[in-house]
Amino acid sequence: MKSGGFPCRLVECDVRFQVMQQGSMTALLAASAERTEHELSVHNYHHEKLEQPVRSYGAFSAGASKARKRE
């Protein structure tokens, strides 16, 4: 049974890496680094980031950030 934390990205592996201090970016990055080290050393798994598509939000969103002038 899996519980909280960063899971190993291989489906058949139940190892998880806990973020020791909630709200801490340093702790989050440390848990992520531990997961990556585990994946490399135990499974020889190299995670590849998928390229994110560029999104066009159109003309409406371009004007939405401008403050409205009150009359």
N, C-alpha and C positions, 0 to 999 in steps of 0.2 A: 504494500500500500504506500502510495506517495503522499508526502506532506509538504508543507511550505518550503520556500527557498527556491534558488535557481536550479532547475532540473538539468541533468546531463541531457544533451540534445539527441542522444541515441535512444530510440524507443525502448529497447530491451534492457536499458540500464536504469536502475531506480535510485541512483546516487543524487543527492541534492546538496546545495551549498547555501548555508544560512547567511543572511545579512545580519551581522551581530548587533548593530546599532541602527534602529529604525530612524529614518530621516537624515542619515549621514551618507553623503555622496561617496566619501572615502570608503565606508564599509560596503556600500553597493558595488563599487569598483573592485574592491578586494574579493568579494564573493564571486564576481564575474571572472576575475583573473584566476581564482582557484578552479572554477569550472573549466575554463579554457585549458589550464594545465592538466587537469584530470583527463579531459577529452584527448589531448595530445599524447600524454604518457601511457594511458591505459588502452585507448581505442585507436590511436593514430588518426584521429578525426580532425580535419581542418575545416572549420566553419567558413563559408564564403557568404558575405553579405550580398543580398539581392539588390540590384539597382532599383531605386524608387522612380516611378514615372513623374515627369514634370506635369503639374496640374495647372490648368488655366481656370481662374475663377471668374473671368468675365468683367464687364464694365461695372456691374452693380457693386462688386466688392471693392473696386478701385475707389469709388466715391464714398463707400460706407465708412471709411476711416476718417474722412474729413468732418470736422465739427460743423454742425448746422448753425447758421446765423439766425438768431431770434429777432423777430420784427417788433 
